Amino acid sequence: MEYGIVSLLPTALVLVLAVITRRTLESVIAGAIFAFLLMDGIGFVDTLAEVSRDVLMDEDIAWIILVCALYGVFIALLVRSGGSMAFGNLLLKRLRSKGQSLFATWLLGLVIFLDDYLNSLTVGASMKAVTDRFKASRAMLAYVIDSTAAPMCLLIPISSWGAYFSGLLEKNSVAADGQGFSLFVESIPYMFYPIFALFLVPMVVLGFLPRIGPMREAEELAEATGELGATDGDNGEMESGDGGPSTFFLPILALLFFTVLPTFDWETSTLSMNDDLLRGVIAGILFTVVYFAYLRLMPLSELFDTCTYGIKIMVPVLAMLLALFVFVEANHRIGLTEYVIQGVKPYMNATMLPVIVFVTMSAVSFATGSNWGVIAIAMPVAFPLAQAYDVSIPLVIGALLSASGFGSHACFYSDSTVLSAQGAGCNTYQHAVTQLPYALIAAAVAAVGFLFAAT
């Protein structure tokens, strides 16, 4: 059954409720319930139960939930050991201003490019103590983290985003088998949104671009009163041990090493990288527990209590992610993406195709909170149109992936927004509204770029 314009209503409800209540979790749940109510009437409860069960049984979603929960354990261990504080004290000896501390956060985000989840949570846990010392609002910290995480992963082809989208290009027969990676690399110069979003950050944190709207208010409040907008009071009050810098750097290095585990093929005598965040965080936790036990930083009982506490602090994030995935499935069933794509097809031509693809899919990705899924649906429509109008395929890929990056970055309830807020220790809604003006600036410049690139 086709729902037409009605398919827009659940997303509209989520956005309106989020703005009115400033509570994203409840808004997303309400939107999902409303969508199933529209589709199934009084039988919506059965559908909601079925979809919730299917979401929990989905292999990819189970992977995400496990990774996020275990990252909470890893971060709690770093904080409890005193490693995070030791790392912050090292930086504080070299940094002299708020701008420098935020710029250092941006640089750290450039280095951790393997995955946006890894980036958001690790950079946030590492830099909170540093930026707090200079009275940088947590909203500004979350903006820096979020604007570096997904954009950087898009621009580095060996990231998890590069692997996923390279596979999609082959699956849609845009690239021959084994050539998806090469085509992805060809499209990187056309990924205007992540490029502009990434390089907007130093202009903001160093004062070349003024603070705008809610971000200005958050920063002025932090500077005047010291009220940073932190929501991780319990985590911030966790007692720190006497661990030195090694209790921060060695666990991080172990995590990165096991995430990108080098494997040697003796038959071909080649070295390859086999990346897996879940394996990396499990091995990183095991290494950290053994290392801390060896150093006798705390009793074993306290060490394991810290691991349990790490999962506890991630429960709000896990609840948000589950609600998001149920809402994404609801939007898929009600046909939101297909409705929007069919609505804009008549307006496409050779010049307008890239910018229409970018603007339309950015809006859908922003509205639904689905970044990878929406683009997968759009590809079978966008690429035949590109071939029909003789438009550069790498340019259209750049437009699609830029739209995915914008949705991940700007959506109030996307996984990237939620995790960046969690990593920075600020309210998800506050993070979303304070960074949105900067995301829109980067999107506007990107849209102009796509318009000129197609002429």
C-alpha positions as CSV (number, residue, x, y, z in Angstrom):
1,M,0.0,0.0,0.0
2,E,1.2,3.5,-0.9
3,Y,0.7,6.2,1.8
4,G,1.8,9.2,-0.3
5,I,2.2,12.4,1.7
6,V,0.9,10.7,4.8
7,S,4.4,9.0,5.0
8,L,5.8,12.4,6.1
9,L,3.6,12.7,9.2
10,P,5.6,10.4,11.6
11,T,8.8,12.2,10.9
12,A,7.1,15.6,11.2
13,L,5.7,14.5,14.6
14,V,9.2,13.5,15.8
15,L,10.7,16.8,14.9
16,V,7.9,18.9,16.4
17,L,7.9,16.9,19.6
18,A,11.7,17.1,19.8
19,V,11.6,20.9,19.5
20,I,8.7,21.3,22.0
21,T,9.8,18.8,24.7
22,R,13.6,18.9,24.0
23,R,13.5,15.1,24.6
24,T,14.7,13.0,21.7
25,L,14.1,9.5,23.0
26,E,10.4,10.0,23.8
27,S,9.9,11.9,20.5
28,V,11.4,9.0,18.4
29,I,9.3,6.4,20.2
30,A,6.1,8.5,19.6
31,G,7.0,8.8,15.9
32,A,7.5,5.0,15.6
33,I,4.2,4.3,17.4
34,F,2.4,6.8,15.2
35,A,3.8,5.3,12.0
36,F,2.6,1.8,12.9
37,L,-0.7,3.2,14.0
38,L,-1.2,4.7,10.6
39,M,-0.3,1.5,8.8
40,D,-2.0,-1.1,11.1
41,G,-4.7,0.7,13.1
42,I,-5.5,-0.9,16.4
43,G,-3.2,-3.8,15.5
44,F,-0.2,-1.6,15.7
45,V,0.9,-3.1,19.1
46,D,1.5,-6.5,17.4
47,T,3.5,-4.8,14.6
48,L,5.5,-2.8,17.1
49,A,6.4,-5.9,19.1
50,E,7.3,-7.8,15.9
51,V,9.6,-5.0,14.6
52,S,11.2,-4.5,18.0
53,R,12.0,-8.2,18.2
54,D,13.4,-8.2,14.6
55,V,15.5,-5.2,15.3
56,L,17.1,-6.9,18.3
57,M,17.7,-10.0,16.2
58,D,19.3,-8.2,13.4
59,E,23.0,-9.1,13.2
60,D,24.2,-5.6,12.3
61,I,22.1,-3.9,15.1
62,A,23.2,-6.5,17.6
63,W,26.8,-5.6,16.6
64,I,26.2,-1.9,17.1
65,I,24.6,-2.4,20.5
66,L,27.5,-4.7,21.7
67,V,30.1,-2.2,20.5
68,C,28.5,0.8,22.2
69,A,27.9,-1.0,25.5
70,L,31.5,-2.3,25.6
71,Y,32.9,1.1,24.7
72,G,31.2,2.3,27.9
73,V,33.2,-0.3,29.8
74,F,36.4,0.7,28.1
75,I,35.9,4.4,28.8
76,A,34.9,3.8,32.4
77,L,38.2,1.9,33.0
78,L,40.2,4.8,31.5
79,V,38.4,7.3,33.8
80,R,38.6,5.2,36.9
81,S,42.3,4.4,36.5
82,G,43.2,8.0,36.3
83,G,44.5,7.5,32.8
84,S,42.2,10.1,31.2
85,M,43.1,12.7,33.8
86,A,46.8,12.0,33.3
87,F,46.4,12.5,29.5
88,G,44.5,15.7,30.1
89,N,47.2,17.0,32.5
90,L,49.8,16.3,29.8
91,L,47.9,18.4,27.3
92,L,47.2,21.2,29.8
93,K,50.9,21.8,30.2
94,R,51.0,22.7,26.5
95,L,47.7,24.3,25.8
96,R,47.0,28.0,26.8
97,S,43.5,28.8,25.6
98,K,40.0,27.4,24.9
99,G,40.7,27.7,21.1
100,Q,43.9,25.6,21.4
101,S,42.1,22.9,23.5
102,L,39.3,22.6,20.9
103,F,41.7,22.7,18.0
104,A,43.6,19.8,19.7
105,T,40.3,18.0,20.0
106,W,39.8,18.4,16.2
107,L,43.4,17.1,15.5
108,L,42.8,14.1,17.7
109,G,39.6,13.4,15.7
110,L,41.5,13.5,12.4
111,V,43.8,10.8,13.7
112,I,41.1,8.4,14.8
113,F,39.4,7.9,11.5
114,L,38.6,4.2,11.4
115,D,35.0,4.5,12.5
116,D,32.7,7.4,13.7
117,Y,31.6,5.4,16.8
118,L,35.3,4.9,17.8
119,N,36.0,8.6,17.1
120,S,33.0,10.0,19.0
121,L,33.4,8.1,22.2
122,T,37.2,8.0,22.4
123,V,37.8,11.6,21.6
124,G,35.1,12.8,23.9
125,A,36.4,10.7,26.8
126,S,39.9,11.9,26.2
127,M,39.3,15.6,25.9
128,K,36.4,16.5,28.3
129,A,38.8,17.2,31.2
130,V,40.9,19.4,29.0
131,T,38.2,21.6,27.4
132,D,36.4,21.8,30.8
133,R,39.5,23.5,32.3
134,F,39.2,26.3,29.7
135,K,35.4,26.7,30.2
136,A,34.4,25.4,26.7
137,S,30.8,24.3,26.7
138,R,30.1,20.7,26.3
139,A,27.9,21.6,23.3
140,M,31.0,23.1,21.6
141,L,33.0,20.0,22.4
142,A,30.2,17.8,20.9
143,Y,30.1,19.9,17.8
144,V,33.9,19.5,17.3
145,I,33.6,15.7,17.8
146,D,30.6,15.2,15.6
147,S,32.0,17.4,12.8
148,T,35.1,15.4,12.7
149,A,33.8,11.8,13.2
150,A,31.5,11.0,10.2
151,P,33.1,13.6,7.8
152,M,36.6,12.1,8.4
153,C,35.3,8.6,8.0
154,L,33.9,9.5,4.6
155,L,37.1,11.1,3.3
156,I,39.3,8.2,4.4
157,P,38.5,5.2,2.2
158,I,39.9,2.6,4.7
159,S,37.3,3.5,7.3
160,S,34.1,1.5,8.0
161,W,32.1,4.0,5.9
162,G,34.5,3.4,2.9
163,A,34.2,-0.3,3.2
164,Y,30.4,-0.2,3.4
165,F,29.8,2.2,0.5
166,S,32.5,0.5,-1.7
167,G,30.4,-2.7,-1.3
168,L,27.2,-0.8,-2.2
169,L,28.7,0.5,-5.4
170,E,29.5,-3.1,-6.5
171,K,26.1,-4.4,-5.4
172,N,24.4,-1.7,-7.6
173,S,26.6,-2.7,-10.6
174,V,28.1,0.9,-10.7
175,A,31.5,-0.6,-10.2
176,A,32.8,-4.0,-11.3
177,D,33.6,-6.6,-8.7
178,G,36.6,-5.5,-6.8
179,Q,36.5,-2.0,-8.2
180,G,34.2,-0.4,-5.7
181,F,37.1,0.9,-3.6
182,S,38.7,2.6,-6.6
183,L,35.4,4.3,-7.6
184,F,34.9,5.4,-4.0
185,V,38.4,7.0,-4.0
186,E,37.5,8.8,-7.3
187,S,34.4,10.3,-5.7
188,I,36.3,11.7,-2.6
189,P,37.1,15.1,-4.3
190,Y,33.3,15.5,-4.9
191,M,32.3,14.9,-1.2
192,F,31.8,18.6,-0.7
193,Y,29.8,18.4,2.5
194,P,32.3,16.4,4.6
195,I,35.1,18.5,3.3
196,F,33.4,21.8,4.2
197,A,32.0,20.5,7.5
198,L,35.5,19.3,8.5
199,F,37.3,22.5,7.7
200,L,34.6,24.7,9.2
201,V,35.6,23.4,12.7
202,P,39.0,25.2,13.1
203,M,37.4,28.4,11.7
204,V,34.8,28.2,14.5
205,V,37.0,27.2,17.4
206,L,39.7,29.7,16.5
207,G,37.2,32.5,16.2
208,F,37.4,33.2,12.5
209,L,33.7,32.4,12.2
210,P,31.4,33.8,14.9
211,R,29.4,31.8,17.3
212,I,25.8,31.5,16.1
213,G,22.5,31.2,17.9
214,P,22.2,28.5,20.6
215,M,26.0,27.9,20.4
216,R,26.7,31.5,21.3
217,E,24.3,31.3,24.3
218,A,25.9,28.0,25.5
219,E,29.4,29.5,25.2
220,E,28.5,32.8,26.9
221,L,26.9,30.9,29.8
222,A,30.0,28.6,30.2
223,E,32.4,31.6,30.2
224,A,30.3,33.7,32.5
225,T,29.2,31.1,35.1
226,G,31.2,28.0,34.5
227,E,28.0,26.1,33.7
228,L,29.2,23.9,30.8
229,G,26.0,22.0,30.2
230,A,27.4,18.7,31.3
231,T,25.0,15.7,31.8
232,D,27.6,13.1,32.9
233,G,27.8,14.2,36.5
234,D,28.0,10.7,37.8
235,N,30.7,9.8,35.4
236,G,32.5,13.0,36.1
237,E,32.4,12.3,39.8
238,M,33.9,8.8,39.4
239,E,36.9,8.6,41.6
240,S,40.1,8.6,39.7
241,G,43.0,6.3,40.5
242,D,46.7,7.1,40.5
243,G,47.4,5.8,37.0
244,G,49.9,7.7,34.9
245,P,49.9,8.4,31.1
246,S,50.6,4.7,30.4
247,T,47.2,3.7,31.7
248,F,45.7,5.9,29.0
249,F,48.0,5.3,26.0
250,L,48.6,1.6,26.3
251,P,44.9,0.6,26.4
252,I,44.2,3.0,23.5
253,L,47.0,1.5,21.5
254,A,45.8,-2.0,22.3
255,L,42.2,-1.1,21.2
256,L,43.5,0.4,17.9
257,F,45.8,-2.5,17.3
258,F,43.2,-5.2,17.8
259,T,40.6,-3.2,15.9
260,V,42.8,-3.1,12.8
261,L,44.5,-6.4,13.3
262,P,47.3,-6.9,10.8
263,T,47.2,-10.3,9.1
264,F,49.9,-11.9,7.0
265,D,48.9,-14.1,4.1
266,W,51.8,-16.6,3.7
267,E,50.6,-17.8,0.3
268,T,50.7,-14.4,-1.3
269,S,53.3,-12.8,1.1
270,T,51.0,-9.8,1.6
271,L,50.1,-7.9,4.7
272,S,46.4,-6.8,5.1
273,M,44.3,-5.0,7.6
274,N,41.3,-6.8,9.0
275,D,39.3,-4.2,10.9
276,D,36.5,-5.1,13.4
277,L,35.4,-2.7,16.1
278,L,33.8,-5.5,18.2
279,R,36.9,-7.6,18.3
280,G,39.0,-4.5,19.0
281,V,37.0,-3.3,22.0
282,I,36.7,-6.8,23.5
283,A,40.5,-7.3,23.2
284,G,41.1,-3.8,24.4
285,I,39.0,-4.4,27.6
286,L,40.8,-7.7,28.3
287,F,44.2,-6.1,27.9
288,T,43.2,-3.1,30.1
289,V,41.8,-5.3,32.9
290,V,44.9,-7.5,32.9
291,Y,47.2,-4.5,32.8
292,F,45.4,-2.6,35.6
293,A,45.4,-5.8,37.7
294,Y,49.1,-6.1,37.1
295,L,49.7,-2.5,38.2
296,R,47.3,-3.1,41.2
297,L,45.6,0.2,40.6
298,M,42.5,-1.1,42.4
299,P,41.1,-4.3,43.9
300,L,39.7,-6.9,41.4
301,S,36.2,-6.4,42.8
302,E,36.4,-2.7,42.1
303,L,37.8,-3.3,38.7
304,F,34.8,-5.5,37.7
305,D,32.4,-3.1,39.3
306,T,33.8,-0.4,37.0
307,C,33.1,-2.6,34.0
308,T,29.5,-3.0,35.2
309,Y,29.2,0.7,35.7
310,G,30.5,1.3,32.2
311,I,27.6,-0.5,30.7
312,K,25.2,1.3,33.0
313,I,26.3,4.8,31.7
314,M,25.6,3.6,28.2
315,V,22.0,2.5,28.8
316,P,20.4,5.8,27.7
317,V,22.4,5.6,24.5
318,L,21.4,2.0,23.9
319,A,17.8,2.9,24.4
320,M,18.1,5.7,22.0
321,L,19.7,3.5,19.3
322,L,17.0,0.8,19.7
323,A,14.3,3.4,19.4
324,L,16.0,4.9,16.3
325,F,16.3,1.5,14.5
326,V,12.6,0.8,15.2
327,F,11.7,4.2,13.8
328,V,13.9,3.7,10.7
329,E,12.1,0.4,10.0
330,A,8.8,2.2,10.4
331,N,9.8,4.8,7.8
332,H,10.9,2.1,5.5
333,R,7.6,0.3,5.7
334,I,5.6,3.5,5.2
335,G,7.6,4.3,2.1
336,L,9.0,7.8,3.1
337,T,12.2,7.6,1.0
338,E,10.5,6.2,-2.1
339,Y,7.8,8.9,-1.9
340,V,10.3,11.7,-1.8
341,I,12.5,10.3,-4.6
342,Q,9.5,9.9,-6.9
343,G,8.4,13.4,-6.1
344,V,11.6,15.1,-7.2
345,K,12.4,12.9,-10.3
346,P,10.4,15.2,-12.7
347,Y,12.7,18.1,-11.8
348,M,16.0,16.4,-12.6
349,N,18.2,17.2,-15.5
350,A,21.9,17.0,-16.3
351,T,22.7,20.3,-14.5
352,M,20.4,19.9,-11.5
353,L,20.8,16.2,-10.8
354,P,23.7,16.3,-8.4
355,V,22.4,19.2,-6.3
356,I,18.9,17.8,-6.2
357,V,20.2,14.4,-5.2
358,F,22.2,16.0,-2.4
359,V,19.5,18.3,-1.1
360,T,16.7,15.7,-1.3
361,M,18.7,12.8,0.2
362,S,20.1,15.2,2.9
363,A,16.5,16.1,3.9
364,V,15.4,12.5,4.0
365,S,18.5,11.4,5.9
366,F,18.0,14.2,8.4
367,A,14.3,13.4,8.8
368,T,14.6,9.7,9.2
369,G,17.9,9.4,11.1
370,S,18.9,6.7,8.6
371,N,22.2,7.4,6.9
372,W,23.4,4.2,5.3
373,G,20.0,2.7,4.7
374,V,18.5,5.8,2.9
375,I,21.5,6.0,0.5
376,A,21.2,2.3,-0.3
377,I,17.6,2.8,-1.3
378,A,18.4,5.9,-3.4
379,M,21.3,4.4,-5.3
380,P,19.2,2.2,-7.7
381,V,17.4,5.4,-8.7
382,A,20.2,7.9,-8.8
383,F,22.7,6.0,-10.9
384,P,20.4,5.1,-13.8
385,L,19.4,8.8,-13.9
386,A,23.0,9.8,-13.9
387,Q,23.7,7.5,-16.9
388,A,20.7,8.7,-18.7
389,Y,21.7,12.4,-18.4
390,D,25.4,11.6,-18.9
391,V,26.4,13.0,-15.5
392,S,29.7,12.1,-13.9
393,I,29.2,9.0,-11.7
394,P,31.8,10.0,-9.1
395,L,30.0,13.4,-8.8
396,V,26.7,11.7,-8.1
397,I,28.4,9.4,-5.6
398,G,29.9,12.4,-3.9
399,A,26.4,14.0,-3.7
400,L,24.9,10.8,-2.2
401,L,27.6,10.3,0.3
402,S,27.6,14.0,1.2
403,A,23.9,13.6,1.9
404,S,24.6,10.6,4.1
405,G,27.2,12.7,6.0
406,F,24.8,15.6,6.5
407,G,22.1,13.3,7.8
408,S,24.5,11.6,10.2
409,H,25.8,15.0,11.4
410,A,22.7,17.1,11.6
411,C,19.8,14.8,12.5
412,F,18.6,15.3,16.1
413,Y,18.4,11.5,16.7
414,S,20.9,9.9,14.5
415,D,23.4,7.4,16.0
416,S,26.2,9.8,15.3
417,T,24.5,12.7,17.1
418,V,23.6,10.5,20.1
419,L,27.1,9.1,20.5
420,S,28.8,12.5,20.0
421,A,26.6,13.9,22.7
422,Q,27.4,10.9,25.0
423,G,31.1,11.2,24.3
424,A,31.1,14.9,25.1
425,G,28.7,14.5,28.1
426,C,26.0,16.8,27.0
427,N,22.3,16.7,26.3
428,T,21.5,15.2,22.8
429,Y,18.9,17.9,22.0
430,Q,21.3,20.7,23.0
431,H,24.1,19.2,20.9
432,A,21.7,19.0,17.9
433,V,20.4,22.6,18.0
434,T,23.8,24.2,18.7
435,Q,25.6,22.5,15.8
436,L,22.7,22.7,13.3
437,P,23.5,26.2,12.0
438,Y,27.1,25.2,11.2
439,A,25.9,22.0,9.5
440,L,23.5,24.1,7.4
441,I,26.3,26.5,6.4
442,A,28.4,23.6,5.2
443,A,25.4,22.1,3.4
444,A,24.6,25.3,1.7
445,V,28.2,25.7,0.4
446,A,28.2,22.0,-0.6
447,A,25.0,22.6,-2.6
448,V,26.6,25.5,-4.5
449,G,29.6,23.3,-5.1
450,F,27.4,20.5,-6.7
451,L,25.7,23.1,-8.8
452,F,28.9,24.4,-10.3
453,A,30.5,21.0,-10.6
454,A,27.7,19.8,-12.9
455,T,27.9,22.8,-15.3
